[in-house]
Amino acid sequence: MKKKIAGVLTTVLAASLFVGGNVPVTTQVGSMAAESQEDEDTQADEAEAESGEDTQSEVDEEEAKVAADPEDQPAAAETPEEEAKAEKETQKREASEDTSSSTLSDEKALLKKAKKLAQQYDYTGAISTLKNNWKFATSDKMQEVAAAYMKKRDACVEYPLEKITHIFFHSLIVDTNRAFDGDSDEAGYNQMMTTVSEFKKMLQIMYDKGYVLVSPHDMAVVNDDGTMSKGKIMLPEGKIPFVLSEDDVSYYHYMDDDGFASKLVIDDNGDIKCEYTKADGKTVTGDYDVVPILDSFIKEHPDFSYHGRKGILAMTGYNGVLGYRTDGAYKTGKNLQDDQKAFLKANPDFDYDKEVKAAKKVAKAMKKDGWEFASHTWGHRNATTSTAAELKTDNKKWEKYVAPILGKTDMIIFAFGADIGDWEGYTSDNAKYEYYKSRGYRYFCNVDSSQYFVQITSQYFRQGRRNLDGYRMYYNPDMLSDLFDVSEVWDSSRPTPVPEM
């Protein structure tokens, strides 16, 4: 029997489309959530690089290609201070890689490592990888490659931060027959979800157009004194940076048996994959959602990522995280929703501590591989309509049950796209903003249907996100023309018309 959860599929709030620079026009967008457990649960609960097998000939080919580049004009080159900072960041990132000293002393291995960094536009890191090795002084090959990377670095241009778009998705539909089966959840899936087929086509088209994944942390940096400054994104001419996020990667109970993945796991190769149960009941592991699909794409196309960036997962906590049932309610058995009761009944051997441990392992591997996590509020709260006190209560639960697994975050991606302020910006008399700031949040994202919405002040970063789902593709295809032609990605198995919000 089909599960019913009050408030899970909700047609929500509005995203502001800015016309003429400052007049907000409201257009509806979709989101998925449940807030019912939040109000009940007021008492305290108990809780808690891969590189391909490149040949030397490939390295030589790369060197020749770079060295032959006719572009030799200086363009917004890094200052010595910026170069030193970039090198330090690269060294920090590379320090986590499990590479033996004997491997590092091998010239071919060094060239491979430098090539991977350069493919992802970290030319400073690639150069330092070569220069900092004792073989550099006597290796003509390493010196030639480093010189070629210097030339490439000097040809990069600084991209205007205010023209960086941010796209987002919910969990991808794997089996359209089960998602679009005529039941009460079909409309929400059709409005707010994207299919695996559509997502893969979007990635390929955007890659072909020159898009490159970046992070809000590349766009703005927090200084030692707590103030915020604009970042600097240096890319070859013609490349287009963008941010990608995915909401609600908890694989909620209501999605069971509807053709979605059920959990993120680490496979035998150490890669992040999804568990997915087919219609015949067989559980398989593979690329069934945004994370593993994007990982596989970047392995094939490393130049789709800037300095190893992937995407951001906006996480709630009331059903756990990443498909693991880690909220305290599963441990205490208090204030359980019907679907949580059904889960525990169906899994009498459920081990809460083991579940938390497994989720931590996956989250750690994801962060090491370039993924980031943001709060989406614990209970998928509407931050616009909630009071500051309600948001405080909710965030305490996020810090208690989610942060210990995913790690602390300075990003919040508002559920429903419901912001805590209007388009003009946040002020010190905004109690919600002041509370979130006191808890370490500095990066704030809403939903906005305009191509760009970026605010960078000395105190916070703010960006609008564009929903690439059935609703937007069906009703506003022209609004996505900078990214792709909807007719080239549309999944014909979608029922039409897509229901209006």
N, C-alpha and C positions, 0 to 999 in steps of 0.2 A: 504494500500500500504506500502511496506517495506520502512523503513526510511533509508536514506543514509547520513552518516556523514563523511566528508572527514577526513581521518587520524585516525578514531576511532579504526579500527582494523588494527594494524600496525605490520608487521614482523620486529623485531627489533634486534638490537645490539647484541652484542655478550657478552657471558659470558666467562671469562677466566678459562680454565682448566689447572691447574699447573702440569706440568710433570717434574719429577726430582727435584722438589722443587722450581724452579725459572724460568722455561721457559713457557711462556703463550701460550696455544694453543686455538684458537678461535672456539667456537661452538655456533650456533645461538639458541636463546631462544625466547619465545613469550611474548608479553605484550599487554595491551589494553589501548588506550587513545585517547584524542583529544587535539591538541594544537592550533587549528585555532582561538579560541577566544582570545588567549593571545596577539597576535600581533595587533589585532584591538583595544583592550581595553587599550589604553595608558593613557587616561585621568582619573582623580580621580573620583570614584563613591562614593555614599553615602552608608553607611553601619551601618552595624553591622552584714545473714550468716545462710546461712541456714544450719541448722543441722538436721539430721533425728531424728526420735523418737527412739533413742537407749534405750534399757532397761538396768537396772543395771546388768543383767546377761551378756549382751554383754560387758559391761565395765570390769566385772570380767574376762571374757574370754580373753579380750585384755591384761589384766594385766598378766594372767597366761602365755599367749603366749610369751609376752615380757620377763617375768622373767625367763622362761625356755630356753631362747636363750643361746646356749653354747658358742657363741663368746664373749670373755671377754677381748680381747687384745686391748691395746690402739692403735689408728690409727689416726694420724693427728688431735688430739683433739683440740678444740678451746682454745685459750689463754684466760686469764681472761678479757683482753681488748676486744677481739672479742666476748666473751660471754656477756659482758656488753652492747656492741653495738647491738648485736642481740636481747637482751632483750628489749633495748630501742626501736628498730624498731618494735618489736612485740607489745609493749605497744601502740605505735603510731598507728599501724594498727588496733589494737583491740579497741582503744578509739573511733573509728567511729561507732562501733557496738551499736545498741540500746538495751542495756541490763540493766535492773533495778537493784538497789542495793539489793533488796530482792531476786532476782533470783541468783545474784552472791553469796549470802550467803548460797545458797542451795548446799549441797555437790554433789548431783547427777548432777546438772547443771554445776558445776565446772568441774567435771570429764568428762562430755560430751564435754565441751569446750576444755579442755586439750587434749582429745582424737582426736578431729578434727585437732588441731595444730600438734599433733604428727603424725597423718596420712599423713600430708603434710611436714613431716621432720623438722618441727620447734620444735625440742625437747626442746630447751632453752625456747621458748615461753610457751610451755606446762608446763614445770617445774615451771616457774615463776608465771603462772596463779594459780597454786596450792599453792606454797610457800607464795605468797603475800596475801593470804586470811587468816583472823584471825582463821579460823577453822583448818588450817593445823597443828598447834602445838598439837592439841588433836585428830586428825583424823588418825587412823592407816591406813585406806584405802588410803587416799590422800598421805600419806608418802610412802606407798608401791608402788603406781603408779608412784610417782615422782622418786623413786629409780630405777624403771624399765626403765623409760624414760632416766635417766642419763646413764644407761648401754647401751641403744640403741644409745644415742648420742655419747658416747665414742667409739662405734664400727664403726661409720661412717668413711668414707675415703674421702680425698680431690680429686675431679675429675680434671684431666688436662684440663685446659681451651682451649688449642689449639686443643682439640679433641671434641669440641662441634659443632654439625652440626646445620644448620638453614634451615628450609623448608618453602616454601610459596605457596600460592594459590591465585586465583582470585575468584570472586563470583561463588558459586557452581550452577551447572545446576540441576534444580529440575525436569523439564519435558523434557526428551530427544527428544520426538516427536516434540516439538516446537523449540528446539534449533537446532536440526539436521533435518531441514525441506527442505533442498536443496536450500535455498536462498543464497545470497552473504555473509551473516554473518556466515554460517555454518562452513566454513573452520577455521576461527579464533576461534570460540568456541571449535572446535575439537582439535585444536592445544594447546590453552592456558587455557582451563578450565578443571575443575574436576567435576564429577557428585556427587550428594549427596551420592549415593550408594558407590562410590569409596572412598570418604572421610571417611565415617563411617567404612568401612573395614580397611582402613589404620590406623585409630585411634586404633581399637581393636588389630590389629596385633602388632603395636608399643607398646601398653600398655603391651601386653603379653610378649614382649621381654624385658621389663623393662625400657622403655623410660619414662622420666619425664620432664615436661615443666619447663623451666627456662626463665629468661629475660637477655638481655644484661646488665641490671643494676646489675645483680648478678655476671656477669663476670668481670665487671670493675666499679670502683666507682670514682666519682669526689671528690677530697679532698677540704678542706676549702680554701686552697691557689690556687685552680684552676687547680692543676695538677691532673693527673689520675693515679690510682693504680689498680693492678689486684685484683679482688674479690676472694672469696673463697667459693666454692660450696661443701658442705659436704653431702654425701649421703651414704646409706647402700651399701655395696659391691654388685656389679652386676647391680646397677641402672645406666642409661645412660641419662644424661641431653641433652636437645635439645631446640631450639628456634623455634617458629612458628609465621608466619605473614601472613596477607591477604592484598592484594593490591586493591585499587580502590573501597572501600566500600561506594560508592556514589549512586549505582544503577542508572547508567547513563540512559538518555532518550532512547538511541538506543537499550537498552535491554528490553524495554517494549514489552510485548506480546511474548517474546521468551523463556518463561519457567524459569525465575529467580525470586527470591524474589524482592520486591520493596521498602522495608523500614524496619528499625529496630524500634521496639516499646517496651513499657513496658506493660506487661499483668496485669490482675487483681491480680495475685499473686506476683507482683513486679519483675518478671523475664523478661529478655530481650528475645524477640522473633522476628520473621519476619512476616511482612505482605506479603502475596503471593496471586496473582490472578490466579485462575485456568483457564483452557481452556474454561470452560463454563461461565466465567465472575464472578464467585463467589469469593469473597475475604475472605481468612481465615488467622488465626494466628497460628504459630507453629515453629518447628525447620526446617527452610528451607535454612540456610546458616551456615557458619563456626561458628559464634558467639554462637547462641543458641544450635547448635549441640554439640559443645565443652563444653558449660556450663552444658548441661544435662549429658554428659559423665563424667565430673568431679564430678557431684553430686553423680553419681553411683560409681565412682572410684576416690575418693579424693586423693589417692596416685599417681595420674597421674600429680599432680601439686606440685611444690616446693614452699612452703611458700605462697600458694594461687595464684601463677602466672597463667595467661591465655595466651593470644597472643598479638600481636601488629597489629594494623590496620594502613596501610600506606595510607594517605588521600590526595587527591587533593581537589580542591574547585570550579572549574568552573561550575559544575552542582550541587553544594551544597554538603552536607555531610550526610551519613547514610540514604539516601533516602529523605532527607528534602532539599527543594530548597532554600538554604540560601545565595547563592552568591548575591552580590550587584546588579547584572544585573536584577535579578527578581524583585527588588524593584524599580530601576530607569527606567527600560525598555530600556536601552541603549545597543547598540552593541549585541543584542540578536541573537543567532543562530536560525535556522529555528525550531529546535525541542523545543527550549525554548519558542519561539513565540507560537507554537502549544500548549504547556503545559498551558501557561497563557490564551490562548483563550478557552481551554477546561475547565479551572478552573477560571471562572470570579470572584468568591468570595475568591480567594487566598489572604491570610493575611500573609504578609512577617514577621511581628513581632511575630505573633503566631507561624509561622514555626520555626523561630530561637529559640524561647522559648522552643518548644517541642524538638528540636534537643539538646539543652543544657541539658535538663532533662535526655535524654537517655544517653548522653555522661557522665554525672556525675554518673549515676547509673553503667555504665560500668566500669569506673575507680575505683569506690568503690569495684567492684567485681573482680578486678585483671587485667582488660584489660588496654592496653597502646596505645597511639596514636603517630604516627610519621608523619612527612611531607613527601609527595610523590611529592612535588612541587605543586603549585596551578594549573598550566596548563599542568601537565604531561610533563614537559620539559625534553629534552635530555640534561643532565648536561655535557656530554662530548663535544657535538657540540655547545652548547650555550656559549655565552661569559659571563664573570663575570658580566658585566652590565645587561645582559638579566636575569641572575639568580637573581640578586639583585631586579630588577623590579618584577619578579615573586614572590620572597619571601615576598616582601612588601604586595602583595595581599594575600598571605597565612596568614601573621600576621594580616591583616585587616579583612578578612572574615572568616577564619577558626579557628585561635587561640582563638578568643573570645568565640567560641562554645566548642571546644575540650580542650582548655587549652594550655598553653605553652608546648613545647616539646624540648628535647635536642637530639632527634633522627631524622635522615633523611634517608629514604629508597629511593634510586634513581630510578626514573621512567626509564623503559626500562633496568634497571640494569646498566645504563650508569654512570660510576664513574667519579670523577673529578681528578683522578690520576691513575698511573699505579700500578702494583703489588708491587713495591718497597716501596710505602708509600707516605704520604703527606709531603711537605716541606714548609718552611716559604715564599718561593718565588712563591707559588701557590696561585694566587689571589682569585680563587674560594674557596679554602679551608680557606684562611684567612677571607674572607667575612662570610662564614657560621660559622666559629668559633666565629667571633665577634657578631653574632646573637644568640649565646648560643648553637649551635649544637656541640656535642662531640661524638656522636655515628653515624657511617656511614655504610650503608649496600648497597652492589651492588648485582649482580647476578653472581654466579660462580658455574660451574657444578661439581667442585671437592667436595669430601666429607667434607673436612674441609678447611676453609680459615679464620684465625683469626689473627688480629694484635692488640696488646695492647701496646701503648706507654705511655709516661708521658703526652701526649697532647690529644690523641684521641683513640677511640675504632673503629675497622673496622672488618666487617664480611661479608663473601660471603653467598649467599642464593641459595638454590636448588629448581628449579621449579618442582612441582609434578603435571604434567598436561598430556594431551593426547600426546603431542609431545614427551616429555621425556620418558613416559612409553612405547610408541610404538617403538621409535628408539633406546633408550638406557636403556632397562630394567635392564641390569647388573649393571648400575651405581646406582641403587636404592636397590640393594640386601641387603645392611646393614639395610634397613628400613622394607622392605617387598618383597615378591615374587609378581611381577606384575600380574602373571597369577591368583593370588588369589583375586585381587581387581578389575581387568579390567571389565568395564561395557560393556557387549556384544552389547548394543544398539549403541555404537559408530560406525560410518561409518569407514571402512578401505579400503585402507590405509589412515592413517592420512596424510593430505597434508604436503609436505615438506615446509620448510621456504624459 
